[in-house]
Amino acid sequence: MYDQIFIKPSKSFGIFLWKKIDGLIIDKFGPDGISNLVKLFSFKAVKFQSGYIYQYAFIMLIGFSILLTLLIVK
């Protein structure tokens, strides 16, 4: 009787929390979501890498120009 009243409902509630809340919500926006987002950005960043030095220098020049512009405007 104790098993039917307390143990089985508690176990099914725990399984529900594990599968639905933890698996679908917390992991999606927590560790798994962040790792998938990093993977997506890394796949997109690979397309910008050509290996040519002048392209890297150009990107650094653009970044420096933006930073300098922000400092001057303030």
PQR file with spaces between the fields and no chain letter, atoms N, CA, C, O and H, PARSE charges and radii, in Angstrom:
ATOM       1  N    MET     1       0.823   -1.178    0.000 -0.4000 1.5000
ATOM       2  CA   MET     1       0.000    0.000    0.000 -0.0000 2.0000
ATOM       3  C    MET     1       0.886    1.269    0.000  0.5500 1.7000
ATOM       4  O    MET     1       0.602    2.226   -0.720 -0.5500 1.4000
ATOM       5  N    TYR     2       1.941    1.262    0.800 -0.4000 1.5000
ATOM       6  CA   TYR     2       2.880    2.392    0.840 -0.0000 2.0000
ATOM       7  C    TYR     2       3.522    2.593   -0.532  0.5500 1.7000
ATOM       8  O    TYR     2       3.738    3.723   -0.971 -0.5500 1.4000
ATOM       9  H    TYR     2       2.172    0.485    1.385  0.4000 1.0000
ATOM      10  N    ASP     3       3.819    1.491   -1.190 -0.4000 1.5000
ATOM      11  CA   ASP     3       4.417    1.545   -2.512 -0.0000 2.0000
ATOM      12  C    ASP     3       3.462    2.197   -3.510  0.5500 1.7000
ATOM      13  O    ASP     3       3.891    3.013   -4.326 -0.5500 1.4000
ATOM      14  H    ASP     3       3.643    0.574   -0.833  0.4000 1.0000
ATOM      15  N    GLN     4       2.184    1.853   -3.460 -0.4000 1.5000
ATOM      16  CA   GLN     4       1.191    2.398   -4.376 -0.0000 2.0000
ATOM      17  C    GLN     4       0.899    3.876   -4.105  0.5500 1.7000
ATOM      18  O    GLN     4       0.644    4.642   -5.034 -0.5500 1.4000
ATOM      19  H    GLN     4       1.836    1.189   -2.798  0.4000 1.0000
ATOM      20  N    ILE     5       0.937    4.270   -2.839 -0.4000 1.5000
ATOM      21  CA   ILE     5       0.550    5.642   -2.478 -0.0000 2.0000
ATOM      22  C    ILE     5       1.713    6.617   -2.635  0.5500 1.7000
ATOM      23  O    ILE     5       1.525    7.722   -3.143 -0.5500 1.4000
ATOM      24  H    ILE     5       1.144    3.648   -2.084  0.4000 1.0000
ATOM      25  N    PHE     6       2.915    6.222   -2.203 -0.4000 1.5000
ATOM      26  CA   PHE     6       4.026    7.168   -2.161 -0.0000 2.0000
ATOM      27  C    PHE     6       5.115    6.903   -3.196  0.5500 1.7000
ATOM      28  O    PHE     6       5.564    7.827   -3.875 -0.5500 1.4000
ATOM      29  H    PHE     6       3.068    5.324   -1.789  0.4000 1.0000
ATOM      30  N    ILE     7       5.536    5.665   -3.317 -0.4000 1.5000
ATOM      31  CA   ILE     7       6.715    5.348   -4.123 -0.0000 2.0000
ATOM      32  C    ILE     7       6.450    5.506   -5.624  0.5500 1.7000
ATOM      33  O    ILE     7       7.198    6.212   -6.300 -0.5500 1.4000
ATOM      34  H    ILE     7       5.172    4.914   -2.765  0.4000 1.0000
ATOM      35  N    LYS     8       5.417    4.877   -6.152 -0.4000 1.5000
ATOM      36  CA   LYS     8       5.153    4.928   -7.594 -0.0000 2.0000
ATOM      37  C    LYS     8       4.809    6.334   -8.093  0.5500 1.7000
ATOM      38  O    LYS     8       5.311    6.733   -9.144 -0.5500 1.4000
ATOM      39  H    LYS     8       4.809    4.304   -5.602  0.4000 1.0000
ATOM      40  N    PRO     9       3.968    7.108   -7.377 -0.5600 1.5000
ATOM      41  CA   PRO     9       3.744    8.488   -7.850  0.2800 2.0000
ATOM      42  C    PRO     9       5.003    9.349   -7.780  0.5500 1.7000
ATOM      43  O    PRO     9       5.249   10.166   -8.667 -0.5500 1.4000
ATOM      44  N    SER    10       5.798    9.168   -6.726 -0.4000 1.5000
ATOM      45  CA   SER    10       7.037    9.942   -6.619 -0.0000 2.0000
ATOM      46  C    SER    10       8.008    9.570   -7.731  0.5500 1.7000
ATOM      47  O    SER    10       8.672   10.438   -8.296 -0.5500 1.4000
ATOM      48  H    SER    10       5.598    8.505   -6.005  0.4000 1.0000
ATOM      49  N    LYS    11       8.091    8.302   -8.038 -0.4000 1.5000
ATOM      50  CA   LYS    11       8.986    7.849   -9.097 -0.0000 2.0000
ATOM      51  C    LYS    11       8.524    8.359  -10.468  0.5500 1.7000
ATOM      52  O    LYS    11       9.345    8.807  -11.269 -0.5500 1.4000
ATOM      53  H    LYS    11       7.552    7.596   -7.578  0.4000 1.0000
ATOM      54  N    SER    12       7.231    8.295  -10.738 -0.4000 1.5000
ATOM      55  CA   SER    12       6.737    8.783  -12.026 -0.0000 2.0000
ATOM      56  C    SER    12       6.880   10.304  -12.132  0.5500 1.7000
ATOM      57  O    SER    12       7.151   10.819  -13.217 -0.5500 1.4000
ATOM      58  H    SER    12       6.565    7.932  -10.087  0.4000 1.0000
ATOM      59  N    PHE    13       6.701   11.031  -11.024 -0.4000 1.5000
ATOM      60  CA   PHE    13       6.902   12.472  -11.028 -0.0000 2.0000
ATOM      61  C    PHE    13       8.371   12.806  -11.273  0.5500 1.7000
ATOM      62  O    PHE    13       8.673   13.746  -12.008 -0.5500 1.4000
ATOM      63  H    PHE    13       6.481   10.612  -10.142  0.4000 1.0000
ATOM      64  N    GLY    14       9.272   12.065  -10.677 -0.4000 1.5000
ATOM      65  CA   GLY    14      10.701   12.265  -10.885 -0.0000 2.0000
ATOM      66  C    GLY    14      11.105   11.982  -12.322  0.5500 1.7000
ATOM      67  O    GLY    14      11.912   12.714  -12.896 -0.5500 1.4000
ATOM      68  H    GLY    14       9.027   11.301  -10.080  0.4000 1.0000
ATOM      69  N    ILE    15      10.557   10.938  -12.904 -0.4000 1.5000
ATOM      70  CA   ILE    15      10.849   10.615  -14.304 -0.0000 2.0000
ATOM      71  C    ILE    15      10.312   11.709  -15.220  0.5500 1.7000
ATOM      72  O    ILE    15      10.962   12.086  -16.195 -0.5500 1.4000
ATOM      73  H    ILE    15       9.901   10.344  -12.439  0.4000 1.0000
ATOM      74  N    PHE    16       9.102   12.225  -14.898 -0.4000 1.5000
ATOM      75  CA   PHE    16       8.550   13.333  -15.680 -0.0000 2.0000
ATOM      76  C    PHE    16       9.471   14.549  -15.617  0.5500 1.7000
ATOM      77  O    PHE    16       9.767   15.156  -16.647 -0.5500 1.4000
ATOM      78  H    PHE    16       8.573   11.919  -14.106  0.4000 1.0000
ATOM      79  N    LEU    17       9.929   14.909  -14.412 -0.4000 1.5000
ATOM      80  CA   LEU    17      10.828   16.062  -14.274 -0.0000 2.0000
ATOM      81  C    LEU    17      12.135   15.845  -15.029  0.5500 1.7000
ATOM      82  O    LEU    17      12.668   16.769  -15.643 -0.5500 1.4000
ATOM      83  H    LEU    17       9.689   14.415  -13.576  0.4000 1.0000
ATOM      84  N    TRP    18      12.643   14.624  -14.977 -0.4000 1.5000
ATOM      85  CA   TRP    18      13.898   14.314  -15.643 -0.0000 2.0000
ATOM      86  C    TRP    18      13.754   14.405  -17.161  0.5500 1.7000
ATOM      87  O    TRP    18      14.576   15.033  -17.828 -0.5500 1.4000
ATOM      88  H    TRP    18      12.210   13.874  -14.478  0.4000 1.0000
ATOM      89  N    LYS    19      12.713   13.780  -17.705 -0.4000 1.5000
ATOM      90  CA   LYS    19      12.555   13.724  -19.155 -0.0000 2.0000
ATOM      91  C    LYS    19      12.088   15.054  -19.739  0.5500 1.7000
ATOM      92  O    LYS    19      12.657   15.535  -20.720 -0.5500 1.4000
ATOM      93  H    LYS    19      12.045   13.270  -17.163  0.4000 1.0000
ATOM      94  N    LYS    20      11.074   15.640  -19.153 -0.4000 1.5000
ATOM      95  CA   LYS    20      10.464   16.831  -19.744 -0.0000 2.0000
ATOM      96  C    LYS    20      11.169   18.116  -19.340  0.5500 1.7000
ATOM      97  O    LYS    20      11.576   18.893  -20.203 -0.5500 1.4000
ATOM      98  H    LYS    20      10.612   15.249  -18.357  0.4000 1.0000
ATOM      99  N    ILE    21      11.318   18.349  -18.058 -0.4000 1.5000
ATOM     100  CA   ILE    21      11.869   19.618  -17.592 -0.0000 2.0000
ATOM     101  C    ILE    21      13.378   19.669  -17.828  0.5500 1.7000
ATOM     102  O    ILE    21      13.878   20.608  -18.447 -0.5500 1.4000
ATOM     103  H    ILE    21      10.988   17.717  -17.357  0.4000 1.0000
ATOM     104  N    ASP    22      14.093   18.677  -17.342 -0.4000 1.5000
ATOM     105  CA   ASP    22      15.551   18.696  -17.469 -0.0000 2.0000
ATOM     106  C    ASP    22      15.990   18.437  -18.904  0.5500 1.7000
ATOM     107  O    ASP    22      16.836   19.154  -19.437 -0.5500 1.4000
ATOM     108  H    ASP    22      13.687   17.915  -16.839  0.4000 1.0000
ATOM     109  N    GLY    23      15.424   17.427  -19.521 -0.4000 1.5000
ATOM     110  CA   GLY    23      15.878   17.046  -20.857 -0.0000 2.0000
ATOM     111  C    GLY    23      15.486   18.014  -21.948  0.5500 1.7000
ATOM     112  O    GLY    23      16.282   18.296  -22.844 -0.5500 1.4000
ATOM     113  H    GLY    23      14.736   16.845  -19.088  0.4000 1.0000
ATOM     114  N    LEU    24      14.266   18.529  -21.884 -0.4000 1.5000
ATOM     115  CA   LEU    24      13.790   19.373  -22.969 -0.0000 2.0000
ATOM     116  C    LEU    24      13.985   20.865  -22.729  0.5500 1.7000
ATOM     117  O    LEU    24      14.162   21.622  -23.683 -0.5500 1.4000
ATOM     118  H    LEU    24      13.620   18.299  -21.156  0.4000 1.0000
ATOM     119  N    ILE    25      13.957   21.297  -21.484 -0.4000 1.5000
ATOM     120  CA   ILE    25      14.030   22.737  -21.224 -0.0000 2.0000
ATOM     121  C    ILE    25      15.410   23.150  -20.730  0.5500 1.7000
ATOM     122  O    ILE    25      16.050   24.003  -21.346 -0.5500 1.4000
ATOM     123  H    ILE    25      13.813   20.682  -20.709  0.4000 1.0000
ATOM     124  N    ILE    26      15.878   22.571  -19.642 -0.4000 1.5000
ATOM     125  CA   ILE    26      17.136   23.009  -19.041 -0.0000 2.0000
ATOM     126  C    ILE    26      18.316   22.697  -19.953  0.5500 1.7000
ATOM     127  O    ILE    26      19.167   23.559  -20.176 -0.5500 1.4000
ATOM     128  H    ILE    26      15.359   21.879  -19.142  0.4000 1.0000
ATOM     129  N    ASP    27      18.378   21.489  -20.478 -0.4000 1.5000
ATOM     130  CA   ASP    27      19.502   21.135  -21.347 -0.0000 2.0000
ATOM     131  C    ASP    27      19.468   21.893  -22.671  0.5500 1.7000
ATOM     132  O    ASP    27      20.518   22.185  -23.245 -0.5500 1.4000
ATOM     133  H    ASP    27      17.686   20.789  -20.297  0.4000 1.0000
ATOM     134  N    LYS    28      18.266   22.215  -23.162 -0.4000 1.5000
ATOM     135  CA   LYS    28      18.155   22.926  -24.430 -0.0000 2.0000
ATOM     136  C    LYS    28      18.711   24.338  -24.328  0.5500 1.7000
ATOM     137  O    LYS    28      19.374   24.812  -25.250 -0.5500 1.4000
ATOM     138  H    LYS    28      17.414   21.978  -22.697  0.4000 1.0000
ATOM     139  N    PHE    29      18.447   25.012  -23.216 -0.4000 1.5000
ATOM     140  CA   PHE    29      18.917   26.374  -23.057 -0.0000 2.0000
ATOM     141  C    PHE    29      20.196   26.456  -22.234  0.5500 1.7000
ATOM     142  O    PHE    29      20.805   27.523  -22.147 -0.5500 1.4000
ATOM     143  H    PHE    29      17.908   24.627  -22.467  0.4000 1.0000
ATOM     144  N    GLY    30      20.602   25.375  -21.643 -0.4000 1.5000
ATOM     145  CA   GLY    30      21.802   25.362  -20.814 -0.0000 2.0000
ATOM     146  C    GLY    30      22.985   24.812  -21.561  0.5500 1.7000
ATOM     147  O    GLY    30      23.382   25.368  -22.585 -0.5500 1.4000
ATOM     148  H    GLY    30      20.108   24.509  -21.714  0.4000 1.0000
ATOM     149  N    PRO    31      23.560   23.729  -21.071 -0.5600 1.5000
ATOM     150  CA   PRO    31      24.814   23.217  -21.646  0.2800 2.0000
ATOM     151  C    PRO    31      24.701   22.768  -23.101  0.5500 1.7000
ATOM     152  O    PRO    31      25.579   23.069  -23.909 -0.5500 1.4000
ATOM     153  N    ASP    32      23.638   22.057  -23.441 -0.4000 1.5000
ATOM     154  CA   ASP    32      23.519   21.573  -24.819 -0.0000 2.0000
ATOM     155  C    ASP    32      23.252   22.717  -25.786  0.5500 1.7000
ATOM     156  O    ASP    32      23.767   22.730  -26.903 -0.5500 1.4000
ATOM     157  H    ASP    32      22.925   21.813  -22.784  0.4000 1.0000
ATOM     158  N    GLY    33      22.449   23.670  -25.352 -0.4000 1.5000
ATOM     159  CA   GLY    33      22.148   24.813  -26.208 -0.0000 2.0000
ATOM     160  C    GLY    33      23.365   25.669  -26.478  0.5500 1.7000
ATOM     161  O    GLY    33      23.580   26.120  -27.603 -0.5500 1.4000
ATOM     162  H    GLY    33      22.030   23.660  -24.445  0.4000 1.0000
ATOM     163  N    ILE    34      24.161   25.893  -25.445 -0.4000 1.5000
ATOM     164  CA   ILE    34      25.370   26.701  -25.615 -0.0000 2.0000
ATOM     165  C    ILE    34      26.372   25.983  -26.505  0.5500 1.7000
ATOM     166  O    ILE    34      26.997   26.609  -27.361 -0.5500 1.4000
ATOM     167  H    ILE    34      23.986   25.527  -24.531  0.4000 1.0000
ATOM     168  N    SER    35      26.532   24.682  -26.316 -0.4000 1.5000
ATOM     169  CA   SER    35      27.487   23.956  -27.153 -0.0000 2.0000
ATOM     170  C    SER    35      27.022   23.905  -28.605  0.5500 1.7000
ATOM     171  O    SER    35      27.853   23.973  -29.512 -0.5500 1.4000
ATOM     172  H    SER    35      26.024   24.174  -25.620  0.4000 1.0000
ATOM     173  N    ASN    36      25.720   23.788  -28.849 -0.4000 1.5000
ATOM     174  CA   ASN    36      25.221   23.821  -30.223 -0.0000 2.0000
ATOM     175  C    ASN    36      25.405   25.196  -30.849  0.5500 1.7000
ATOM     176  O    ASN    36      25.690   25.305  -32.042 -0.5500 1.4000
ATOM     177  H    ASN    36      25.045   23.733  -28.113  0.4000 1.0000
ATOM     178  N    LEU    37      25.242   26.251  -30.046 -0.4000 1.5000
ATOM     179  CA   LEU    37      25.442   27.605  -30.542 -0.0000 2.0000
ATOM     180  C    LEU    37      26.905   27.849  -30.897  0.5500 1.7000
ATOM     181  O    LEU    37      27.196   28.468  -31.920 -0.5500 1.4000
ATOM     182  H    LEU    37      25.011   26.162  -29.077  0.4000 1.0000
ATOM     183  N    VAL    38      27.827   27.371  -30.066 -0.4000 1.5000
ATOM     184  CA   VAL    38      29.255   27.502  -30.356 -0.0000 2.0000
ATOM     185  C    VAL    38      29.614   26.718  -31.624  0.5500 1.7000
ATOM     186  O    VAL    38      30.393   27.191  -32.452 -0.5500 1.4000
ATOM     187  H    VAL    38      27.590   26.868  -29.235  0.4000 1.0000
ATOM     188  N    LYS    39      29.048   25.535  -31.766 -0.4000 1.5000
ATOM     189  CA   LYS    39      29.303   24.728  -32.965 -0.0000 2.0000
ATOM     190  C    LYS    39      28.794   25.434  -34.217  0.5500 1.7000
ATOM     191  O    LYS    39      29.461   25.424  -35.252 -0.5500 1.4000
ATOM     192  H    LYS    39      28.415   25.151  -31.093  0.4000 1.0000
ATOM     193  N    LEU    40      27.616   26.046  -34.128 -0.4000 1.5000
ATOM     194  CA   LEU    40      27.056   26.770  -35.269 -0.0000 2.0000
ATOM     195  C    LEU    40      27.937   27.957  -35.651  0.5500 1.7000
ATOM     196  O    LEU    40      28.216   28.171  -36.830 -0.5500 1.4000
ATOM     197  H    LEU    40      27.073   26.054  -33.288  0.4000 1.0000
ATOM     198  N    PHE    41      28.377   28.732  -34.646 -0.4000 1.5000
ATOM     199  CA   PHE    41      29.249   29.873  -34.935 -0.0000 2.0000
ATOM     200  C    PHE    41      30.594   29.431  -35.489  0.5500 1.7000
ATOM     201  O    PHE    41      31.159   30.114  -36.342 -0.5500 1.4000
ATOM     202  H    PHE    41      28.150   28.558  -33.688  0.4000 1.0000
ATOM     203  N    SER    42      31.114   28.310  -35.024 -0.4000 1.5000
ATOM     204  CA   SER    42      32.405   27.841  -35.539 -0.0000 2.0000
ATOM     205  C    SER    42      32.281   27.381  -36.989  0.5500 1.7000
ATOM     206  O    SER    42      33.201   27.588  -37.780 -0.5500 1.4000
ATOM     207  H    SER    42      30.655   27.755  -34.331  0.4000 1.0000
ATOM     208  N    PHE    43      31.158   26.760  -37.350 -0.4000 1.5000
ATOM     209  CA   PHE    43      30.956   26.372  -38.748 -0.0000 2.0000
ATOM     210  C    PHE    43      30.860   27.604  -39.646  0.5500 1.7000
ATOM     211  O    PHE    43      31.350   27.599  -40.775 -0.5500 1.4000
ATOM     212  H    PHE    43      30.411   26.591  -36.708  0.4000 1.0000
ATOM     213  N    LYS    44      30.226   28.654  -39.135 -0.4000 1.5000
ATOM     214  CA   LYS    44      30.114   29.883  -39.920 -0.0000 2.0000
ATOM     215  C    LYS    44      31.458   30.613  -39.994  0.5500 1.7000
ATOM     216  O    LYS    44      31.772   31.221  -41.017 -0.5500 1.4000
ATOM     217  H    LYS    44      29.828   28.658  -38.218  0.4000 1.0000
ATOM     218  N    ALA    45      32.249   30.559  -38.926 -0.4000 1.5000
ATOM     219  CA   ALA    45      33.541   31.246  -38.909 -0.0000 2.0000
ATOM     220  C    ALA    45      34.542   30.586  -39.843  0.5500 1.7000
ATOM     221  O    ALA    45      35.427   31.261  -40.370 -0.5500 1.4000
ATOM     222  H    ALA    45      31.994   30.064  -38.095  0.4000 1.0000
ATOM     223  N    VAL    46      34.423   29.293  -40.057 -0.4000 1.5000
ATOM     224  CA   VAL    46      35.342   28.579  -40.943 -0.0000 2.0000
ATOM     225  C    VAL    46      35.243   29.123  -42.369  0.5500 1.7000
ATOM     226  O    VAL    46      36.232   29.126  -43.102 -0.5500 1.4000
ATOM     227  H    VAL    46      33.704   28.745  -39.629  0.4000 1.0000
ATOM     228  N    LYS    47      34.067   29.577  -42.760 -0.4000 1.5000
ATOM     229  CA   LYS    47      33.890   30.105  -44.118 -0.0000 2.0000
ATOM     230  C    LYS    47      34.662   31.408  -44.331  0.5500 1.7000
ATOM     231  O    LYS    47      35.014   31.744  -45.461 -0.5500 1.4000
ATOM     232  H    LYS    47      33.263   29.574  -42.164  0.4000 1.0000
ATOM     233  N    PHE    48      34.929   32.146  -43.236 -0.4000 1.5000
ATOM     234  CA   PHE    48      35.655   33.411  -43.360 -0.0000 2.0000
ATOM     235  C    PHE    48      37.165   33.219  -43.358  0.5500 1.7000
ATOM     236  O    PHE    48      37.898   34.144  -43.707 -0.5500 1.4000
ATOM     237  H    PHE    48      34.643   31.873  -42.318  0.4000 1.0000
ATOM     238  N    GLN    49      37.639   32.061  -42.982 -0.4000 1.5000
ATOM     239  CA   GLN    49      39.074   31.833  -42.891 -0.0000 2.0000
ATOM     240  C    GLN    49      39.596   31.302  -44.218  0.5500 1.7000
ATOM     241  O    GLN    49      39.225   30.219  -44.670 -0.5500 1.4000
ATOM     242  H    GLN    49      37.044   31.309  -42.699  0.4000 1.0000
ATOM     243  N    SER    50      40.465   32.098  -44.824 -0.4000 1.5000
ATOM     244  CA   SER    50      41.019   31.683  -46.111 -0.0000 2.0000
ATOM     245  C    SER    50      42.484   31.293  -45.983  0.5500 1.7000
ATOM     246  O    SER    50      42.997   30.531  -46.802 -0.5500 1.4000
ATOM     247  H    SER    50      40.766   32.977  -44.456  0.4000 1.0000
ATOM     248  N    GLY    51      43.165   31.814  -44.954 -0.4000 1.5000
ATOM     249  CA   GLY    51      44.576   31.523  -44.791 -0.0000 2.0000
ATOM     250  C    GLY    51      45.475   32.613  -45.344  0.5500 1.7000
ATOM     251  O    GLY    51      46.694   32.544  -45.184 -0.5500 1.4000
ATOM     252  H    GLY    51      42.749   32.433  -44.288  0.4000 1.0000
ATOM     253  N    TYR    52      44.901   33.615  -45.989 -0.4000 1.5000
ATOM     254  CA   TYR    52      45.697   34.699  -46.542 -0.0000 2.0000
ATOM     255  C    TYR    52      45.936   35.765  -45.477  0.5500 1.7000
ATOM     256  O    TYR    52      45.006   36.190  -44.792 -0.5500 1.4000
ATOM     257  H    TYR    52      43.911   33.671  -46.119  0.4000 1.0000
ATOM     258  N    ILE    53      47.172   36.184  -45.347 -0.4000 1.5000
ATOM     259  CA   ILE    53      47.552   37.154  -44.319 -0.0000 2.0000
ATOM     260  C    ILE    53      46.894   38.505  -44.563  0.5500 1.7000
ATOM     261  O    ILE    53      46.470   39.164  -43.614 -0.5500 1.4000
ATOM     262  H    ILE    53      47.928   35.839  -45.903  0.4000 1.0000
ATOM     263  N    TYR    54      46.803   38.927  -45.825 -0.4000 1.5000
ATOM     264  CA   TYR    54      46.239   40.245  -46.091 -0.0000 2.0000
ATOM     265  C    TYR    54      44.773   40.328  -45.675  0.5500 1.7000
ATOM     266  O    TYR    54      44.298   41.396  -45.288 -0.5500 1.4000
ATOM     267  H    TYR    54      47.147   38.392  -46.596  0.4000 1.0000
ATOM     268  N    GLN    55      44.066   39.223  -45.754 -0.4000 1.5000
ATOM     269  CA   GLN    55      42.671   39.225  -45.326 -0.0000 2.0000
ATOM     270  C    GLN    55      42.576   39.390  -43.799  0.5500 1.7000
ATOM     271  O    GLN    55      41.714   40.126  -43.318 -0.5500 1.4000
ATOM     272  H    GLN    55      44.452   38.356  -46.069  0.4000 1.0000
ATOM     273  N    TYR    56      43.441   38.725  -43.041 -0.4000 1.5000
ATOM     274  CA   TYR    56      43.454   38.883  -41.590 -0.0000 2.0000
ATOM     275  C    TYR    56      43.848   40.303  -41.201  0.5500 1.7000
ATOM     276  O    TYR    56      43.290   40.870  -40.261 -0.5500 1.4000
ATOM     277  H    TYR    56      44.141   38.128  -43.432  0.4000 1.0000
ATOM     278  N    ALA    57      44.812   40.879  -41.924 -0.4000 1.5000
ATOM     279  CA   ALA    57      45.223   42.252  -41.640 -0.0000 2.0000
ATOM     280  C    ALA    57      44.081   43.229  -41.937  0.5500 1.7000
ATOM     281  O    ALA    57      43.890   44.203  -41.209 -0.5500 1.4000
ATOM     282  H    ALA    57      45.265   40.418  -42.687  0.4000 1.0000
ATOM     283  N    PHE    58      43.338   42.973  -42.985 -0.4000 1.5000
ATOM     284  CA   PHE    58      42.206   43.828  -43.332 -0.0000 2.0000
ATOM     285  C    PHE    58      41.128   43.772  -42.251  0.5500 1.7000
ATOM     286  O    PHE    58      40.571   44.805  -41.880 -0.5500 1.4000
ATOM     287  H    PHE    58      43.492   42.181  -43.576  0.4000 1.0000
ATOM     288  N    ILE    59      40.834   42.586  -41.747 -0.4000 1.5000
ATOM     289  CA   ILE    59      39.838   42.436  -40.686 -0.0000 2.0000
ATOM     290  C    ILE    59      40.307   43.148  -39.418  0.5500 1.7000
ATOM     291  O    ILE    59      39.511   43.801  -38.743 -0.5500 1.4000
ATOM     292  H    ILE    59      41.287   41.746  -42.049  0.4000 1.0000
ATOM     293  N    MET    60      41.597   43.026  -39.091 -0.4000 1.5000
ATOM     294  CA   MET    60      42.122   43.731  -37.915 -0.0000 2.0000
ATOM     295  C    MET    60      42.036   45.244  -38.111  0.5500 1.7000
ATOM     296  O    MET    60      41.732   45.972  -37.165 -0.5500 1.4000
ATOM     297  H    MET    60      42.244   42.496  -39.639  0.4000 1.0000
ATOM     298  N    LEU    61      42.297   45.719  -39.317 -0.4000 1.5000
ATOM     299  CA   LEU    61      42.195   47.140  -39.612 -0.0000 2.0000
ATOM     300  C    LEU    61      40.758   47.633  -39.464  0.5500 1.7000
ATOM     301  O    LEU    61      40.530   48.719  -38.932 -0.5500 1.4000
ATOM     302  H    LEU    61      42.544   45.128  -40.085  0.4000 1.0000
ATOM     303  N    ILE    62      39.808   46.863  -39.919 -0.4000 1.5000
ATOM     304  CA   ILE    62      38.400   47.227  -39.756 -0.0000 2.0000
ATOM     305  C    ILE    62      38.022   47.270  -38.280  0.5500 1.7000
ATOM     306  O    ILE    62      37.359   48.206  -37.834 -0.5500 1.4000
ATOM     307  H    ILE    62      39.994   45.980  -40.351  0.4000 1.0000
ATOM     308  N    GLY    63      38.438   46.267  -37.526 -0.4000 1.5000
ATOM     309  CA   GLY    63      38.148   46.239  -36.094 -0.0000 2.0000
ATOM     310  C    GLY    63      38.775   47.403  -35.363  0.5500 1.7000
ATOM     311  O    GLY    63      38.141   48.004  -34.495 -0.5500 1.4000
ATOM     312  H    GLY    63      38.977   45.506  -37.888  0.4000 1.0000
ATOM     313  N    PHE    64      40.019   47.734  -35.702 -0.4000 1.5000
ATOM     314  CA   PHE    64      40.694   48.866  -35.084 -0.0000 2.0000
ATOM     315  C    PHE    64      39.993   50.175  -35.442  0.5500 1.7000
ATOM     316  O    PHE    64      39.868   51.065  -34.600 -0.5500 1.4000
ATOM     317  H    PHE    64      40.533   47.245  -36.407  0.4000 1.0000
ATOM     318  N    SER    65      39.539   50.290  -36.684 -0.4000 1.5000
ATOM     319  CA   SER    65      38.824   51.495  -37.117 -0.0000 2.0000
ATOM     320  C    SER    65      37.505   51.658  -36.360  0.5500 1.7000
ATOM     321  O    SER    65      37.148   52.766  -35.959 -0.5500 1.4000
ATOM     322  H    SER    65      39.640   49.567  -37.367  0.4000 1.0000
ATOM     323  N    ILE    66      36.795   50.568  -36.172 -0.4000 1.5000
ATOM     324  CA   ILE    66      35.538   50.621  -35.417 -0.0000 2.0000
ATOM     325  C    ILE    66      35.799   51.009  -33.973  0.5500 1.7000
ATOM     326  O    ILE    66      35.085   51.841  -33.413 -0.5500 1.4000
ATOM     327  H    ILE    66      37.084   49.668  -36.498  0.4000 1.0000
ATOM     328  N    LEU    67      36.816   50.414  -33.368 -0.4000 1.5000
ATOM     329  CA   LEU    67      37.157   50.743  -31.985 -0.0000 2.0000
ATOM     330  C    LEU    67      37.576   52.195  -31.849  0.5500 1.7000
ATOM     331  O    LEU    67      37.149   52.873  -30.914 -0.5500 1.4000
ATOM     332  H    LEU    67      37.396   49.739  -33.823  0.4000 1.0000
ATOM     333  N    LEU    68      38.397   52.682  -32.758 -0.4000 1.5000
ATOM     334  CA   LEU    68      38.827   54.068  -32.726 -0.0000 2.0000
ATOM     335  C    LEU    68      37.649   55.022  -32.928  0.5500 1.7000
ATOM     336  O    LEU    68      37.568   56.060  -32.272 -0.5500 1.4000
ATOM     337  H    LEU    68      38.743   52.132  -33.517  0.4000 1.0000
ATOM     338  N    THR    69      36.745   54.671  -33.829 -0.4000 1.5000
ATOM     339  CA   THR    69      35.554   55.493  -34.052 -0.0000 2.0000
ATOM     340  C    THR    69      34.688   55.555  -32.798  0.5500 1.7000
ATOM     341  O    THR    69      34.186   56.623  -32.448 -0.5500 1.4000
ATOM     342  H    THR    69      36.811   53.828  -34.362  0.4000 1.0000
ATOM     343  N    LEU    70      34.511   54.445  -32.134 -0.4000 1.5000
ATOM     344  CA   LEU    70      33.721   54.437  -30.902 -0.0000 2.0000
ATOM     345  C    LEU    70      34.380   55.277  -29.809  0.5500 1.7000
ATOM     346  O    LEU    70      33.690   55.956  -29.048 -0.5500 1.4000
ATOM     347  H    LEU    70      34.919   53.578  -32.419  0.4000 1.0000
ATOM     348  N    LEU    71      35.697   55.235  -29.728 -0.4000 1.5000
ATOM     349  CA   LEU    71      36.395   56.034  -28.727 -0.0000 2.0000
ATOM     350  C    LEU    71      36.331   57.529  -29.035  0.5500 1.7000
ATOM     351  O    LEU    71      36.228   58.344  -28.118 -0.5500 1.4000
ATOM     352  H    LEU    71      36.258   54.684  -30.346  0.4000 1.0000
ATOM     353  N    ILE    72      36.390   57.891  -30.295 -0.4000 1.5000
ATOM     354  CA   ILE    72      36.333   59.294  -30.675 -0.0000 2.0000
ATOM     355  C    ILE    72      34.927   59.863  -30.488  0.5500 1.7000
ATOM     356  O    ILE    72      34.768   61.001  -30.046 -0.5500 1.4000
ATOM     357  H    ILE    72      36.473   57.229  -31.040  0.4000 1.0000
ATOM     358  N    VAL    73      33.919   59.079  -30.823 -0.4000 1.5000
ATOM     359  CA   VAL    73      32.532   59.536  -30.698 -0.0000 2.0000
ATOM     360  C    VAL    73      32.167   59.785  -29.245  0.5500 1.7000
ATOM     361  O    VAL    73      31.433   60.728  -28.950 -0.5500 1.4000
ATOM     362  H    VAL    73      34.047   58.155  -31.182  0.4000 1.0000
ATOM     363  N    LYS    74      32.654   58.974  -28.346 -0.4000 1.5000
ATOM     364  CA   LYS    74      32.368   59.167  -26.929 -0.0000 2.0000
ATOM     365  C    LYS    74      33.166   60.329  -26.453  0.5500 1.7000
ATOM     366  O    LYS    74      33.092   60.689  -25.278 -0.5500 1.4000
ATOM     367  H    LYS    74      33.250   58.207  -28.585  0.4000 1.0000
